[in-house]
Each structure stands twice: as structure tokens, then as C-alpha cells.
Amino acid sequence: MAYQPQGRVEDYTMPFLVMAYVVLFTGLFILWAAFGYAVSLFISLIIHAILRAVPRRE
């Protein structure tokens, strides 16, 4: 059986980012409801610091 190149795959970056936002928002809302605004804000700060440490692709 000869090798046949497959073509380009569909780009699912935007749907992934939208769903990641939904999951993050839902998680922070649950934290806010269970423990209060300060805990949700603190977790957001930690997530922000982690994401700033990831190098950007160009």
C-alpha cells in the first residue's frame, strides 16, 4: 500500500478557546458561589500568572 498524503486538517482552535472560556467561567462562578469573591479572584490571579509565563508563538 503506497503512502498517500492526507490534506489539511480543519482548524479547531477557536471552538477550543470558546469552550475553554466556558469551562473557566463556570468554574470561577462555582468557586465564587461556594467560597466568595476573594477566592475566585485569587484563583484568577494564579491562572493569569501561569498564562503569562507561557511564551507566545509568533
HELIX and SHEET records of a PDB file:
HELIX    1   1 THR A   13  PHE A   35  1                                  23    
HELIX    2   2 TYR A   37  ALA A   53  1                                  17    
END                                                                             
